[in-house]
Amino acid sequence: LPDDYCNDIHERLVIYKRLANCETANELDAMHEELIDRFGMPPPHAKTLLECHRLRVLGKPLGIARIDASEAGVQLQFIANPPIDAARVLKLIHGNKHYKLAGQDRIKVSADLFEVAERVARTKQIFAELAG
């Protein structure tokens, strides 16, 4: 969160912890509303922070432990024994030249994603493809 949005470092740390503890989209929606009530409309960095937490919440049921989205694409790291169909993952990898295994527990999806909104949208699309 930018200093000019929330200028108290202690308050920012509390907000970060609360965001990290959100387990559902509804909890994140409530945090978003609280931020608006307390500090006004969130600037782009704050919106990105909220979207990162939304992706974390959306990826958890798929067994996704880590999400790295950059201009070159999206890499997902899974927990041990994720609750998704391994055959679906293999089908995605073999059926799409942009999907690759990146180690035992990772999938890398190549794409040109120059804007944060593109990264978020592509990550959500990958989640949908993994979920079936």
ZIRA-V466108 format. One record per pair of residues at least 4 apart in sequence whose C-alpha atoms are under 7 Angstrom apart, sorted by the first residue. I is the first residue (numbers start at 1). J is the second residue. D is the distance in Angstrom with one decimal. If there is no record, write none. Layout:
{{I & J & D} {I & J & D}}
//
This chain:
{{1 & 5 & 6.7} {1 & 6 & 6.6} {1 & 12 & 6.9} {1 & 45 & 6.4} {1 & 46 & 5.3} {2 & 6 & 6.4} {3 & 7 & 4.5} {5 & 39 & 6.4} {6 & 12 & 6.5} {6 & 39 & 6.8} {8 & 12 & 6.3} {9 & 13 & 6.2} {10 & 14 & 6.3} {11 & 15 & 6.2} {12 & 16 & 6.2} {13 & 17 & 6.2} {14 & 18 & 6.2} {15 & 19 & 6.1} {16 & 20 & 6.2} {17 & 21 & 6.3} {18 & 22 & 6.5} {22 & 27 & 5.6} {22 & 28 & 6.1} {23 & 27 & 6.8} {23 & 57 & 6.1} {24 & 28 & 6.5} {24 & 57 & 6.1} {25 & 29 & 6.1} {25 & 54 & 6.5} {25 & 57 & 6.9} {26 & 30 & 6.2} {27 & 31 & 6.3} {28 & 32 & 6.1} {29 & 33 & 6.2} {30 & 34 & 6.1} {31 & 35 & 6.1} {32 & 36 & 6.4} {33 & 37 & 6.2} {34 & 38 & 6.1} {35 & 39 & 5.6} {35 & 40 & 6.8} {36 & 40 & 4.3} {36 & 41 & 5.1} {36 & 42 & 6.6} {42 & 46 & 5.4} {42 & 47 & 6.1} {43 & 47 & 6.3} {44 & 48 & 6.2} {45 & 49 & 6.2} {46 & 50 & 6.3} {47 & 51 & 6.2} {48 & 52 & 6.1} {49 & 53 & 6.5} {50 & 54 & 6.2} {51 & 55 & 6.2} {52 & 56 & 6.3} {53 & 57 & 6.3} {54 & 58 & 6.1} {55 & 59 & 5.9} {56 & 60 & 6.2} {59 & 63 & 6.6} {59 & 64 & 5.1} {59 & 127 & 6.8} {60 & 64 & 5.3} {60 & 65 & 7.0} {62 & 82 & 6.5} {62 & 83 & 5.9} {62 & 84 & 6.0} {63 & 78 & 5.5} {63 & 79 & 5.5} {63 & 82 & 4.6} {63 & 83 & 6.0} {64 & 76 & 6.6} {64 & 77 & 5.8} {64 & 78 & 4.4} {64 & 79 & 6.1} {65 & 77 & 5.6} {65 & 78 & 5.1} {65 & 79 & 5.5} {66 & 76 & 5.8} {66 & 77 & 5.0} {66 & 78 & 7.0} {67 & 75 & 6.0} {67 & 76 & 4.9} {67 & 77 & 6.5} {68 & 74 & 5.7} {68 & 75 & 5.1} {68 & 76 & 6.5} {69 & 73 & 5.8} {69 & 74 & 4.3} {69 & 75 & 6.3} {69 & 119 & 6.1} {70 & 74 & 6.3} {70 & 113 & 6.7} {71 & 112 & 5.7} {71 & 113 & 4.5} {71 & 114 & 4.9} {72 & 110 & 6.0} {72 & 111 & 5.5} {72 & 112 & 5.4} {72 & 113 & 6.3} {73 & 109 & 5.6} {73 & 110 & 4.4} {73 & 111 & 4.5} {73 & 112 & 6.2} {73 & 113 & 6.2} {74 & 108 & 5.9} {74 & 109 & 5.2} {74 & 110 & 6.6} {74 & 123 & 6.7} {75 & 106 & 6.8} {75 & 107 & 5.6} {75 & 108 & 4.3} {75 & 109 & 6.2} {76 & 106 & 5.5} {76 & 107 & 5.3} {76 & 108 & 6.5} {77 & 105 & 5.7} {77 & 106 & 4.4} {77 & 107 & 6.7} {78 & 82 & 6.3} {78 & 105 & 5.3} {78 & 106 & 6.2} {84 & 131 & 7.0} {85 & 89 & 6.7} {86 & 90 & 6.2} {87 & 91 & 6.0} {88 & 92 & 6.2} {88 & 130 & 6.8} {89 & 93 & 6.3} {89 & 130 & 6.6} {90 & 94 & 6.0} {91 & 95 & 5.7} {92 & 96 & 5.9} {92 & 99 & 6.8} {93 & 99 & 4.8} {93 & 100 & 5.7} {98 & 109 & 5.3} {98 & 110 & 5.0} {99 & 107 & 6.9} {99 & 108 & 5.8} {99 & 109 & 4.6} {99 & 110 & 6.6} {100 & 107 & 5.7} {100 & 108 & 5.2} {100 & 109 & 6.4} {101 & 106 & 5.9} {101 & 107 & 4.6} {101 & 108 & 6.1} {102 & 106 & 5.0} {102 & 107 & 5.4} {102 & 108 & 5.9} {113 & 118 & 5.5} {113 & 119 & 5.6} {114 & 118 & 7.0} {115 & 119 & 6.5} {116 & 120 & 6.2} {117 & 121 & 6.1} {118 & 122 & 6.0} {119 & 123 & 6.0} {120 & 124 & 6.2} {121 & 125 & 6.2} {122 & 126 & 6.2} {123 & 127 & 6.2} {124 & 128 & 6.3} {125 & 129 & 6.3} {126 & 130 & 6.1} {127 & 131 & 6.1} {128 & 132 & 6.1}}
//
